[in-house]
Amino acid sequence: MTITTHSTPALEPTAPGSLMRTEISEQASIVESLLGARRAVDAITAEVRQHDIRYVLLAARGSSDHAALYAKYLVETVLGLSCGLASMSTVTGYGARSDLRGVLWVAISQSGGSPDLVAATAAAGEAGALTLAVTNAPASDLAGVAQLHLDIAAGVERSVAATKTYTAELLALWLLVDSWVGRDGRLAAGLPEAVASAAVVDVSHIVNRYRYAARIVTTGRGFSYPTAREAALKLMETCHVAATAFSGADLLHGPVAHVDGMTPVIVVSPGGVGGRLLRPVLDVLDRHGAEACVVGDALLGAQSALRIPVPPVVEELTPIVQIVPLQRLALGLALSRGLDPDRPRGLSKVTSTL
Amino acid sequence: MTITTHSTPALEPTAPGSLMRTEISEQASIVESLLGARRAVDAITAEVRQHDIRYVLLAARGSSDHAALYAKYLVETVLGLSCGLASMSTVTGYGARSDLRGVLWVAISQSGGSPDLVAATAAAGEAGALTLAVTNAPASDLAGVAQLHLDIAAGVERSVAATKTYTAELLALWLLVDSWVGRDGRLAAGLPEAVASAAVVDVSHIVNRYRYAARIVTTGRGFSYPTAREAALKLMETCHVAATAFSGADLLHGPVAHVDGMTPVIVVSPGGVGGRLLRPVLDVLDRHGAEACVVGDALLGAQSALRIPVPPVVEELTPIVQIVPLQRLALGLALSRGLDPDRPRGLSKVTSTL
């Protein structure tokens, strides 16, 4: 297999989507490099083990928030620890100060530059938490303010739509949990190859079919729910489509009412437990006359006319592979609509919110 | 002021939306009753105080999940305790078992009948958590399986679109936190009157203006974010519109790219801290040519041509008042589109997910 090398920044103008395309294709190589940097992760977990960690709080926004959601599932199912997503406005807006002794606070951000994340992480440290920043920017404010730093080492990301930094965040968080629980990383054998294969899966029939879709629903359960959320965000920011993500369970609690024959539904299935939980969702979509496209999970895919097959890996690693063809779907759909996914309307690479 | 009495179930067919309309109008009376039942809440918090609670986990789905999000803000800002929303699939699907000693587990459900919530609550109790069910059904499985039960006493809800049970859940959770922190409830003086006034605010100009909107974005920050989420769910389930909710901060991290002159944005502002955090969001929407409609917060509303004024109450109680005109917006818009909000397509009152 050929694995491309990381991009370096350039100043010349680029063709629409060329940055996103390049960065999508770099992911297999970045995954391979990160897996090789296991020792840095082990050093962090050695430090974490010195503390009596009772639960984990995750803080992030945008794509990184979906990586945080993935980490939540990992922490709960692999480590057996409780885990929550922090509401930053309670800290930075309302001045809430909780006693965070016994808490590992993990702040996730590509740029490490969001002021609210930096402020909330500093406050978490003052409140007694052990703080860890997971970023693509070791020199960032966030990396500086946290006690520990895990570098996702994805290289400079130039497209505004995050792709390679998202999968690198996922893998960094998986490595953290894998190391913390005392495993040896062998579950990730073959992961770079799976990501490389996922990057060349044909999605052109779905790009074509969704050309005029005004809205798209995405859904998943368990380990595929973060992928559904991230896919919806990519579609929204690059294709200007009203894309909404629901956990399979929540979808049936109300939102399914707005799903009909004009609403394509992307069902991301991690196989295993999550796949079983999604089967009734597929039945309900069918009764609503909605066309489902199943991503991954050949078993569930057999129930559906539209499929995006994805190389199988163990369920807890599926998010790192399954998002890749969905990034390419967003790229292709944006281009087919005459949009430049590298420069979505009104967005910049670092979003400053307080 | 006139406060209508609670509805009783009837078997005869009803005109479209008449159940939802009645139940919306009952909310002021239910709020008044619940405020009068403070003693039952005090008994529960007396029991909670016997335990060394270090953090709070909330479990819910659908509208109740938005009540849980409200409770998260309250627990963090008023009690200064950490608080997380539970991912039920990690427990009921993946079999995750965390040590939950020192945790108050609060399960919120109108019907108390969702099998996954019942199973996750039983598991939380076995894992050492103190478990509390907040329901409208004292005889439900959920109330039975939890160690403590708080009855929201909203009367039978017949419309599939939850309205009065949502505000009753909000108030029950506020009473719990107010009592737990040792306050005396006086912040809620005037709340029934504010809810009654909110139930007659004129929203017809917005119903008219959104008649043909294909998608609607809702946003809020801090205490108004749960309201934005609940409003989007009501619009989705009753009007079949693609309604998507974002925290004001997350909206600027990507999703704003899909917002344009054809995307009406409902900005729910709690005033105070949340209102200040929303000001830059309004500026960005303006640059995108999107038309904002500000709900509540006269200060922020002055920046916007479209407004839904809502009687002011203290910021932490605004969610109980501000959702009311938005329920009426969903009702009115559904009727104007020829839909029956009492019986949304493909939904039933109790959703069974595993």
Chai-1 contact restraints between the chains, C-beta under 6 A:
chainA,res_idxA,chainB,res_idxB,connection_type,confidence,min_distance_angstrom,max_distance_angstrom,comment,restraint_id
A,R61,B,D250,contact,1.0,0.0,6.0,A-B,restraint_1
A,R61,B,H253,contact,1.0,0.0,6.0,A-B,restraint_2
A,G62,B,H253,contact,1.0,0.0,6.0,A-B,restraint_3
A,G62,B,G254,contact,1.0,0.0,6.0,A-B,restraint_4
A,Y73,B,T90,contact,1.0,0.0,6.0,A-B,restraint_5
A,E76,B,T90,contact,1.0,0.0,6.0,A-B,restraint_6
A,E76,B,A96,contact,1.0,0.0,6.0,A-B,restraint_7
A,T77,B,T90,contact,1.0,0.0,6.0,A-B,restraint_8
A,T77,B,Y94,contact,1.0,0.0,6.0,A-B,restraint_9
A,T77,B,A96,contact,1.0,0.0,6.0,A-B,restraint_10
A,G80,B,R97,contact,1.0,0.0,6.0,A-B,restraint_11
A,G80,B,S98,contact,1.0,0.0,6.0,A-B,restraint_12
A,L81,B,S98,contact,1.0,0.0,6.0,A-B,restraint_13
A,S82,B,S98,contact,1.0,0.0,6.0,A-B,restraint_14
A,G84,B,G84,contact,1.0,0.0,6.0,A-B,restraint_15
A,S89,B,R221,contact,1.0,0.0,6.0,A-B,restraint_16
A,S89,B,G222,contact,1.0,0.0,6.0,A-B,restraint_17
A,T90,B,Y73,contact,1.0,0.0,6.0,A-B,restraint_18
A,T90,B,E76,contact,1.0,0.0,6.0,A-B,restraint_19
A,T90,B,T77,contact,1.0,0.0,6.0,A-B,restraint_20
A,G93,B,G222,contact,1.0,0.0,6.0,A-B,restraint_21
A,G93,B,V273,contact,1.0,0.0,6.0,A-B,restraint_22
A,G93,B,L277,contact,1.0,0.0,6.0,A-B,restraint_23
A,Y94,B,T77,contact,1.0,0.0,6.0,A-B,restraint_24
A,Y94,B,V273,contact,1.0,0.0,6.0,A-B,restraint_25
A,A96,B,E76,contact,1.0,0.0,6.0,A-B,restraint_26
A,A96,B,T77,contact,1.0,0.0,6.0,A-B,restraint_27
A,R97,B,G80,contact,1.0,0.0,6.0,A-B,restraint_28
A,S98,B,G80,contact,1.0,0.0,6.0,A-B,restraint_29
A,S98,B,L81,contact,1.0,0.0,6.0,A-B,restraint_30
A,S98,B,S82,contact,1.0,0.0,6.0,A-B,restraint_31
A,A214,B,A214,contact,1.0,0.0,6.0,A-B,restraint_32
A,R215,B,A242,contact,1.0,0.0,6.0,A-B,restraint_33
A,R221,B,S89,contact,1.0,0.0,6.0,A-B,restraint_34
A,G222,B,S89,contact,1.0,0.0,6.0,A-B,restraint_35
A,G222,B,G93,contact,1.0,0.0,6.0,A-B,restraint_36
A,L233,B,G254,contact,1.0,0.0,6.0,A-B,restraint_37
A,M236,B,P255,contact,1.0,0.0,6.0,A-B,restraint_38
A,M236,B,H258,contact,1.0,0.0,6.0,A-B,restraint_39
A,E237,B,G254,contact,1.0,0.0,6.0,A-B,restraint_40
A,E237,B,A257,contact,1.0,0.0,6.0,A-B,restraint_41
A,H240,B,H258,contact,1.0,0.0,6.0,A-B,restraint_42
A,A242,B,R215,contact,1.0,0.0,6.0,A-B,restraint_43
A,A242,B,A242,contact,1.0,0.0,6.0,A-B,restraint_44
A,T244,B,T244,contact,1.0,0.0,6.0,A-B,restraint_45
A,A249,B,T353,contact,1.0,0.0,6.0,A-B,restraint_46
A,D250,B,R61,contact,1.0,0.0,6.0,A-B,restraint_47
A,L252,B,T351,contact,1.0,0.0,6.0,A-B,restraint_48
A,L252,B,T353,contact,1.0,0.0,6.0,A-B,restraint_49
A,H253,B,R61,contact,1.0,0.0,6.0,A-B,restraint_50
A,H253,B,G62,contact,1.0,0.0,6.0,A-B,restraint_51
A,H253,B,T351,contact,1.0,0.0,6.0,A-B,restraint_52
A,G254,B,G62,contact,1.0,0.0,6.0,A-B,restraint_53
A,G254,B,L233,contact,1.0,0.0,6.0,A-B,restraint_54
A,G254,B,E237,contact,1.0,0.0,6.0,A-B,restraint_55
A,P255,B,M236,contact,1.0,0.0,6.0,A-B,restraint_56
A,V256,B,G346,contact,1.0,0.0,6.0,A-B,restraint_57
A,A257,B,E237,contact,1.0,0.0,6.0,A-B,restraint_58
A,A257,B,P344,contact,1.0,0.0,6.0,A-B,restraint_59
A,A257,B,R345,contact,1.0,0.0,6.0,A-B,restraint_60
A,A257,B,L347,contact,1.0,0.0,6.0,A-B,restraint_61
A,H258,B,M236,contact,1.0,0.0,6.0,A-B,restraint_62
A,H258,B,H240,contact,1.0,0.0,6.0,A-B,restraint_63
A,V273,B,G93,contact,1.0,0.0,6.0,A-B,restraint_64
A,V273,B,Y94,contact,1.0,0.0,6.0,A-B,restraint_65
A,L277,B,G93,contact,1.0,0.0,6.0,A-B,restraint_66
A,H288,B,G346,contact,1.0,0.0,6.0,A-B,restraint_67
A,P344,B,A257,contact,1.0,0.0,6.0,A-B,restraint_68
A,R345,B,A257,contact,1.0,0.0,6.0,A-B,restraint_69
A,G346,B,V256,contact,1.0,0.0,6.0,A-B,restraint_70
A,G346,B,H288,contact,1.0,0.0,6.0,A-B,restraint_71
A,L347,B,A257,contact,1.0,0.0,6.0,A-B,restraint_72
A,T351,B,L252,contact,1.0,0.0,6.0,A-B,restraint_73
A,T351,B,H253,contact,1.0,0.0,6.0,A-B,restraint_74
A,T353,B,A249,contact,1.0,0.0,6.0,A-B,restraint_75
A,T353,B,L252,contact,1.0,0.0,6.0,A-B,restraint_76
